Amino acid sequence: MPHRNPSSTQRPDVKLTAGEKATLAWLVARMAKRGLADPDKQGTGTVDLSDLQRKADRIYERAARRQDTNRGAAKRK
């Protein structure tokens, strides 16, 4: 599995709500906590973060869908 940087999932064109930002901050904190619990302490990425990264990806996808539907609703009015 390729190593992904958490910042690589960010999409600068998507506006996030306050709740989405808080959830992402919580996920990043959990990623950091898992990184500190790494048994090797070498920073080589032996801890699996893929589940948290998938959750972050889903938040960005949901925000993008919401933004697209809002744009479509504004065009129809």
Contacts in CASP RR format, 6 or more apart in sequence:
PFRMAT RR
TARGET T0000
AUTHOR 0000-0000-0000
METHOD contacts of the structure
MODEL  1
MPHRNPSSTQRPDVKLTAGEKATLAWLVARMAKRGLADPDKQGTGTVDLS
DLQRKADRIYERAARRQDTNRGAAKRK
1 50 0 8 1.000
3 45 0 8 1.000
4 53 0 8 1.000
6 28 0 8 1.000
6 31 0 8 1.000
6 49 0 8 1.000
6 53 0 8 1.000
6 56 0 8 1.000
9 53 0 8 1.000
9 56 0 8 1.000
9 57 0 8 1.000
9 60 0 8 1.000
10 60 0 8 1.000
11 60 0 8 1.000
11 64 0 8 1.000
14 60 0 8 1.000
14 63 0 8 1.000
14 64 0 8 1.000
14 67 0 8 1.000
15 63 0 8 1.000
15 67 0 8 1.000
16 24 0 8 1.000
16 59 0 8 1.000
16 63 0 8 1.000
17 63 0 8 1.000
20 59 0 8 1.000
20 62 0 8 1.000
20 63 0 8 1.000
23 59 0 8 1.000
24 56 0 8 1.000
24 59 0 8 1.000
27 52 0 8 1.000
27 55 0 8 1.000
27 56 0 8 1.000
27 59 0 8 1.000
28 56 0 8 1.000
30 52 0 8 1.000
31 49 0 8 1.000
31 52 0 8 1.000
31 53 0 8 1.000
34 47 0 8 1.000
34 49 0 8 1.000
34 52 0 8 1.000
35 43 0 8 1.000
35 45 0 8 1.000
35 47 0 8 1.000
35 49 0 8 1.000
37 47 0 8 1.000
38 44 0 8 1.000
38 45 0 8 1.000
38 46 0 8 1.000
38 47 0 8 1.000
39 46 0 8 1.000
40 46 0 8 1.000
END
